[in-house]
Amino acid sequence: MSNMPAAAPTLADHLAPRLQALGAGIRAQRKRHRISAATAAEAAGMSRATLHRIEAGEPSVTMGAYVSAMDALGLRLHIAEPPSASAPAGRPGHDHEIPQRIRIDDYPQLRRIAWQRRGGDITPAEALSLYERNWRHVDTAALDAHERAFVDRLVATLGKGQLLV
């Protein structure tokens, strides 16, 4: 019997950033509360290695393990429908490209971390840079589906699939 991790299932390219964002959110919560990986893993009933794989967004880890890690850190899983085609102007829908200019006020967590900008608009690269530099201040549990999809698109298109936090 082998103790090797299961092979990662095939995951569509556009889904990997979502799983990585989930892992990053779990890690951010752990760090925000200054909980060690060993303590969080023990509370979730898993090994530290499994917790690290979850925080990296690895698709081979079971959904049950993700939910256990979230529960141990006081997070809950929320299922949200993707933004509809009737999203307000200036807010790209799920299947749209990222616009040339981003309205800060359209994204609550971006507005929170870009407080010094007092609204206005920024480039997609500036938005990604703000998220990456200030991810520890982003309330990942409060990210709505629209903003999470936006971050996923930024990471996929500009961040080469990696949110550098």
N, C-alpha and C positions, 0 to 999 in steps of 0.2 A: 504494500500500500504506500502510495506516494504522498508526501506532505507539500508538494509543489502547488502553487496557486493555480486555479483553473485558467484555461486559456480564455482570453478576452473574447466575448462574442463579437460578431461583426456588428459594427455600429456605423450608421450613416454619418457622413462627414459633418453635416449640420447639427447633429445631436451631441457630438463629443463636447463642444463648448458648454452645452447646458449641463452635462454631467460634471464637467470641471468646475462650473460656477456653483453647483450644489456642493461639491467637495470644498471649494474655497469658502463658501458660506458656513459650512460646518467648522472648518478650521478657524475662521474669523470669530465665531462664537466662542470656541474653546479659548482662543487667545484673549478675547475681550474679557473673559471671566478669569483669566490667568490660571487655567486648569492645565496641568501637564498632560501630555499624550498618554502616559502610563495610567494616570488617574481616570481620564476619560474612557480609555479602552476598558479598564477594569469595570467601571460603572456600566458600560454598554455590554459587558460579557464577551469581549473579543480580545484578540492580541493587539499589541501596539502596532505591529506590522500591518494588520488589517485596517486599523484606524488610519494609518498613514496612506494606505492605498485608497481608502474612502476620500480622504482629504485631497488626494491627487485626482479624484474623479475617475478612477479606473472602472471600466464597465464589467470586469469579471467578478466584482464583489456583488453579493446578492442584495437585492432591494431591502430585504429584512435587516441586513447589517447596516445599511444606510439609515434606515428608520430607527434602529436601536441606538446608533451613535447620536442621531438627532434628539431622540428622547432623553438620553443621558445628559445632554447639554441644554435641555429645556426648549428645544425647537420642535415645531410640528410641520408636517408635510401638508402643503396646500395645493390642491389641483385647480388650475385655472385654465380657462379656454384661451386660445390665442386671440390677439386683438382682431376685431372684425374689420371688414373693408370700410366700415363707416367711422373709422378713427378720425379724430379731428384733424384739420389741415395742419401741416407742419409736423405731424407725428406719423412717421412711416408705419405701415402695417407690417405684418409678418413676412410677406413675400416681396416687399419693396426694398430698393436699395437705400443706403444711408444717404440722406440729403447732404448737400455741400455745407450748409449751415445748420446747427442744432440749436433749438430754442431751449435754454437752460430751464425755464419755467415749466416745460412739458414733462420733466422728469424729476419727481420729488427728491429722490436721493442725490441726484446730480445737483439740484438746487441747494441741498443741504451742504454738500462739500464744496460748492462754488459760491458760497455766501459772499465772498469778497467781490464777486463780479457783478452783483446787483442786477441779475436778470440778463437780458440781452441774448446774443447768440455767439456760438463758438464753432470751430471746425470739428469734424469727427475725431481728428488726431488729438486735439486739445481735450475733448471729452474723454477719450480713452486714457490719456495721460492723467487727467483729474481722478478718474476712477482708480487707476493703478496706484497713484501716489497716496490716495486718501481712502483706500478700501477699508482700512481698519475703522473708519468713521461711518461707513455705509451700514445702515441697518438692513442686513440681508433678509431678515424676516419681513420687513416692510416693503421690500421690492415688489411692486405689482407686476403682473404678467407682461404688460407693455414695456416697462423699463427693463425687466430681466431679458426680454427678447432683444431690446435695443443693445444692452451690454453684450449679449451673445453675438449679435451681428458685428459690433465693433471689434470684439475679440477675434471672430472668425475672419473678418476682412482686413483689419489693420494690425491685429496682434498675432497673426499667424497661428491662431488656435490657443494661445497662452495668455491668460490674464496675469501679468507680472505683479504679484502682491507679496 
